[in-house]
Amino acid sequence: MAWRDSVGFADRLQLINRFTEALQTSDENLSRSATLQEARQEETACWDKASTKAEYLSLSESRLAQLLIKRPIPHPPSYTEEPCTLPPGVPESIGPFTLAVRINIGLFSTIFCAPAPSECKSSKLIALKVSNLSSIAPPHDPIREARLLKLARHHSVLPLLDTLHLPGEFILIAPYFPTCLSELLKSGSISITSARSIMSDVFTGLAHIHSLGIIHRDIKPSNILLNFPSLGAVIADFGISWHEKDPSSEPVSEKITDIGTTHYRAPELLFGYRSYGPEVDLWAAGCVLAETIDAGHRPLFESGDLGSELRLVADIFQKLGTPTLDSWPAAKEFPDFGKLEFKVFQRQTWENLVLCPDAAALDVVSKLVTYEAGDRLPACMVLEQQFFRNKQS
């Protein structure tokens, strides 16, 4: 049939790869060779049955959706009450807290879990974020973080219970949350319903802080903490956040571009644009949403093992298409745009990029992960989209 001449080998291989990924997530016991063989059979069945290219693509998308719906979805951890037992570890003394257990070590701070003091009625366990003031480097600033957490007080933002100054150290005290979105993604235990609920909280929090003029600047799964008993989400880690009126924030047009985390960095940052706004959070949140609804919970963009900016730019271009000044007018203001010449890639469809049968979810991603920052849907409008209105589905 003539229509088959218009479908290249690369097109068929791309669909076979998508079937492979869908089969791997629907049956983890399948070997790699068996998965590939079955993926080829699935694609060939669609190829043989179709009488037009449109029908071939339609049959393939329908079959992929069926495989994803059949995927067994483990339930997220079920918490019936707030945790009251310290995580395993050797207790240390942090100021007045004598039973603090270290749970995470970062470049600029260390997180401990400790029993809440008797006067704390809201939590049985607390988290201590201990920052060594001598090692802090911009844009990291725990004292500014405390100010912004107080300003941003909201049910979708990590509550700040108190702060504590010790010699050479500054401590933020907050309720303890034993898990985060990153851990759930690793476990593969997020249904589309849970994804909707968690991300609704995230966009609610973003809408609130953006209305106050705060840019978070590091939205990623590990900074989305989950509480009890419903796994509702709160946005955490305001250590590099920005607010125009805060005395330690950079001037509006001289913001630091070395912010965010690898996969979630907006493209304007990668080209040296310092007058960016809250849209960098919207790009990052769109990437998190894509990862959360994807059947394999794969990051939307890759930056390689070393977190290379050049690798990240190349991956974005390969997936969203190589932009030009016509398609990305704002890039005219970017100091580093045009310094390198990239291969011209065509834009891929969202159905190819994210393995998710929910078209409304993909529609939200498409309105956030877009080159032109001014075209990204504000957080308050994200919540009005069909995906977030489908609360019963």
C-alpha positions in Angstrom: 0.0 0.0 0.0 1.3 3.5 -0.9 0.8 4.9 2.6 3.4 2.5 4.0 6.1 4.2 1.8 5.5 7.4 3.9 6.4 5.6 7.2 10.1 5.4 7.7 12.1 2.9 9.6 12.8 5.5 12.3 9.1 6.0 12.8 8.4 2.3 13.3 11.4 2.0 15.6 10.1 4.8 17.7 6.8 3.1 18.2 8.5 -0.2 19.0 10.5 1.6 21.7 7.3 3.1 23.1 5.7 -0.4 23.2 8.8 -1.7 24.9 8.6 0.9 27.6 4.9 0.3 28.1 5.4 -3.5 28.3 8.2 -3.1 30.8 6.1 -1.0 33.2 3.1 -3.4 32.8 5.0 -6.5 33.5 8.4 -6.2 35.4 8.9 -10.0 35.2 9.4 -9.9 31.4 13.0 -10.3 30.3 14.5 -7.7 28.0 14.5 -10.0 25.0 10.9 -11.1 25.6 9.8 -7.5 26.0 11.4 -6.5 22.8 9.9 -9.4 20.9 6.5 -8.7 22.2 6.9 -5.0 21.4 7.7 -5.9 17.8 4.6 -8.1 17.7 2.4 -5.3 19.0 3.7 -2.8 16.5 3.4 -5.4 13.6 -0.2 -6.2 14.5 -1.1 -2.5 14.2 0.9 -2.2 11.0 -0.8 -5.2 9.4 -4.3 -4.2 10.5 -4.1 -0.6 9.3 -5.2 0.6 5.8 -3.9 4.2 6.2 -1.0 5.9 8.1 -3.5 7.7 10.3 -5.2 4.4 11.2 -1.7 2.8 11.9 -0.9 5.6 14.4 -4.4 5.5 15.9 -4.3 1.8 16.4 -0.8 2.1 18.0 -1.9 4.9 20.4 -5.0 2.9 21.4 -3.0 -0.2 22.1 -0.4 1.8 24.1 -3.2 3.3 26.2 -4.6 -0.2 26.9 -1.2 -1.4 28.1 -0.8 1.6 30.4 -4.2 1.2 31.8 -3.5 -2.5 32.5 -0.3 -1.6 34.3 -0.5 -2.7 38.0 -0.2 0.4 40.1 1.2 -0.2 43.6 -0.5 1.8 46.2 1.5 4.6 47.9 2.5 4.0 51.5 -0.6 4.1 53.7 -0.2 6.1 56.8 -3.0 6.0 59.3 -1.3 8.3 61.8 1.5 10.7 62.1 4.9 8.9 62.7 6.1 9.0 66.2 9.2 6.8 66.0 12.6 8.2 65.1 14.1 6.8 61.9 17.1 4.5 62.4 20.5 6.1 63.1 22.9 7.2 65.8 21.4 10.1 67.9 23.3 13.3 68.1 22.9 16.5 70.1 22.0 19.6 68.2 21.6 22.4 70.7 18.7 21.5 73.0 17.8 18.5 70.9 19.7 15.5 72.3 18.1 12.7 70.2 18.6 14.1 66.7 19.1 11.5 64.0 20.8 12.5 60.8 18.6 11.7 57.7 20.2 13.7 54.9 23.4 15.5 54.1 23.6 18.2 51.5 26.4 20.5 50.3 25.2 23.4 52.5 23.0 21.9 55.1 22.2 18.7 57.0 18.7 17.5 57.9 18.0 15.8 61.2 14.9 14.3 62.7 14.2 14.7 66.4 11.4 14.3 69.0 9.3 17.5 69.1 9.6 19.5 72.4 6.7 19.1 74.7 5.3 22.6 73.9 5.0 21.7 70.2 1.4 20.5 69.8 1.3 20.2 66.0 3.9 17.4 65.5 5.4 14.4 67.4 8.6 14.6 65.3 10.4 17.6 63.9 13.0 18.2 61.2 16.1 20.3 61.9 17.8 21.9 58.9 21.2 22.8 60.2 23.3 25.1 58.0 27.0 25.9 58.6 27.1 29.7 58.0 30.8 29.7 57.1 30.2 27.4 54.1 27.1 29.2 52.7 27.6 30.7 49.2 25.0 32.6 47.1 22.3 32.1 46.2 22.0 29.8 49.3 20.9 31.7 52.4 19.2 29.9 55.3 18.4 33.2 57.1 16.6 34.5 54.0 14.9 31.1 53.8 13.4 31.6 57.2 12.1 35.1 56.3 10.5 33.8 53.1 8.9 30.8 54.8 7.3 33.1 57.3 6.1 35.3 54.5 4.8 32.4 52.5 2.9 30.7 55.3 0.3 28.5 53.6 -1.1 24.9 53.8 0.8 23.9 50.7 4.1 25.4 51.9 6.4 23.7 54.6 5.5 25.3 57.9 8.3 27.0 59.8 7.9 26.2 63.5 11.0 28.1 64.8 14.6 29.0 64.2 17.7 28.6 66.4 21.1 30.3 66.3 24.1 28.3 67.5 27.7 29.3 67.2 28.4 29.2 63.4 25.1 27.5 62.7 21.6 28.5 61.8 18.8 26.0 62.3 15.3 25.9 60.7 12.8 23.8 62.7 9.8 22.3 60.8 7.4 19.4 61.1 9.0 16.1 60.0 7.8 14.5 56.8 9.0 11.0 56.3 8.7 10.8 52.5 8.7 13.0 49.4 7.6 12.8 45.8 11.1 11.7 44.7 10.8 8.5 46.9 7.4 7.7 45.5 8.6 8.1 41.9 11.5 5.7 42.7 9.0 3.1 44.1 6.7 3.4 41.0 3.7 3.8 43.3 1.9 6.8 41.9 -1.5 6.4 40.2 -2.9 9.1 37.9 -5.3 10.0 40.8 -2.5 10.4 43.3 -0.5 12.4 40.7 -3.4 14.8 40.3 -3.8 15.3 44.0 -0.1 15.8 44.7 0.4 18.2 41.8 -2.8 20.1 42.7 -1.2 20.9 46.0 2.1 21.9 44.3 0.4 24.3 41.9 -1.7 25.7 44.8 1.5 26.4 46.7 3.1 28.0 43.6 0.1 30.2 42.9 0.4 31.4 46.5 4.1 32.2 46.6 4.0 33.7 43.1 1.2 36.0 44.2 3.6 37.2 46.9 6.4 37.8 44.5 8.5 34.8 45.6 10.3 32.7 43.0 11.2 29.3 44.5 14.0 28.5 42.0 14.4 24.8 42.9 11.1 23.0 42.2 11.9 19.2 41.9 10.4 16.0 43.3 12.7 15.8 46.4 11.5 19.3 47.4 7.9 18.2 47.4 7.2 16.6 50.8 4.2 14.4 51.6 2.1 14.6 54.8 -0.5 12.5 56.5 -2.9 10.7 56.1 -3.8 11.7 52.5 -0.2 12.2 51.1 -1.0 15.9 50.6 2.0 17.8 49.4 3.9 20.8 50.7 6.7 22.7 48.9 9.9 22.7 50.9 13.5 24.1 50.6 13.4 27.8 50.0 17.2 28.0 50.5 17.8 29.7 47.1 14.4 31.4 46.7 14.1 35.0 45.6 12.0 38.0 46.6 12.5 41.5 45.3 12.0 43.1 48.6 14.2 40.7 50.6 17.5 42.5 51.5 19.7 39.5 50.5 18.0 38.8 47.1 19.7 39.9 43.9 18.5 42.9 41.9 15.6 42.1 39.5 17.8 42.2 36.4 20.9 40.6 37.9 19.5 37.3 39.3 21.9 34.4 39.6 21.3 31.8 36.8 23.0 28.9 38.5 19.8 27.8 40.2 17.6 24.8 40.0 18.5 21.2 39.5 19.6 19.6 36.3 16.5 18.0 34.6 14.2 20.8 35.8 16.1 24.0 34.8 14.3 26.3 32.4 15.9 27.0 29.0 16.3 30.7 29.6 18.6 30.0 32.5 20.8 27.8 30.3 21.3 30.8 28.0 22.3 33.3 30.7 19.1 35.3 31.0 19.2 37.1 34.4 15.8 38.9 34.3 13.8 35.7 34.6 10.6 35.5 36.6 8.4 32.9 38.3 8.1 31.2 34.9 11.2 29.2 35.8 9.1 27.5 38.5 6.4 26.8 36.0 8.8 25.0 33.6 10.2 23.0 36.5 6.7 22.1 37.8 5.7 21.1 34.3 8.7 18.7 34.1 7.8 17.3 37.5 4.2 16.8 36.4 5.4 15.0 33.2 7.7 12.7 35.3 4.9 12.0 37.8 2.3 11.0 35.2 4.7 9.0 33.0 4.2 5.3 33.2 7.9 4.7 34.0 8.3 8.0 36.0 11.2 9.0 33.7 12.6 12.5 33.9 11.3 14.5 30.9 14.8 15.8 30.0 18.2 14.3 30.6 21.5 16.0 31.3 23.8 12.9 31.5 25.6 11.4 34.5 27.6 14.7 35.0 24.6 17.0 34.8 25.9 18.8 31.7 24.1 22.0 30.7 25.1 21.4 27.0 23.7 17.9 27.2 20.5 19.2 28.7 20.1 21.9 26.0 20.6 19.2 23.3 18.0 17.0 24.9 15.5 19.8 25.2 16.0 20.7 21.5 15.7 17.1 20.4 12.4 16.7 22.1 10.8 20.2 21.8 12.4 21.0 18.4 15.3 23.4 17.8 14.1 26.9 18.4 14.8 30.0 16.3 14.4 33.6 17.1 11.1 33.5 15.2 9.7 30.6 17.4 11.4 31.9 20.6 11.4 35.7 20.3 12.4 36.2 24.0 15.8 34.5 23.1 16.9 37.8 21.5 17.5 39.0 25.1 19.6 36.0 26.1 23.3 36.7 26.3 24.3 33.2 25.2 21.7 32.3 22.7 23.2 31.7 19.2 26.8 31.2 20.4 26.6 27.5 19.5 25.0 26.0 16.4 22.7 23.0 17.0 21.4 20.4 14.7 17.8 21.2 13.6 15.4 18.8 15.3 11.7 18.6 14.7 9.3 18.8 17.6 8.1 15.5 19.0 4.6 14.9 20.1 3.8 14.8 23.8 2.3 11.3 23.3 5.8 10.2 22.2 7.6 12.0 25.1 5.4 11.0 28.0 3.8 7.6 28.4 0.4 8.6 29.8 -3.0 7.8 28.4 -4.6 10.9 30.0 -4.8 13.6 27.3 -5.9 16.2 29.8 -2.7 15.7 31.8 -0.5 16.0 28.7 -2.3 19.1 27.8 -1.3 20.7 31.1 2.3 19.7 30.5 2.3 21.2 27.0 1.1 24.6 28.5 4.0 24.7 31.0 6.9 23.2 29.2 7.2 25.7 26.4 10.2 27.8 25.3 8.5 31.2 25.5 8.2 32.0 29.3 5.3 34.3 28.7 3.3 31.5 27.2 3.6 29.3 30.3 0.3 28.9 32.1 0.4 30.7 35.5 0.0 28.4 38.5 -3.4 29.8 39.4 -4.7 29.0 35.9 -3.2 25.5 35.9 -5.7 24.5 38.6 -8.5 25.5 36.2 -7.5 23.0 33.6 -9.5 19.9 32.8 -7.0 17.5 34.3 -7.3 19.1 37.7 -11.1 19.4 37.5 -11.4 15.6 36.9 -11.1 14.9 40.6 -13.4 11.9 40.5 -11.7 10.1 37.6 
